[in-house]
Amino acid sequence: MGAVKDGLQSVNLFNNKVGQKQAGKYSGGMKRRLSVAISFMGQPKVVYLDEPSTGLDPASRCGRVSVQC
């Protein structure tokens, strides 16, 4: 469960028990953040994201830049 926790924390979905909610109850931006976290599971060498910031709030966009680089 460490990888799941780390992934949720990296996109700010672990705090306030958000990680315990069903993904179907997430907002659009939360679902986008979850999909970004899932794409990095298993430490792939390359990840192609099609418009990864669409639907994200400004704070999440800033955090995404640090994950991308």
C-alpha angles and dihedrals in degrees: 000000000000093000091050092049092047091049093050091047092050091061095035096250098121101069124091092018092289088136090062094059122095111259090235089066093054121108118247093264092048091051090051091051090048092052090051090051092048091050090060096048112118092027098263117200093227131024122185113204122187107216094331095182096056108119095010124126117240094259091053091048090056091049091049091059091062091051093049098053 
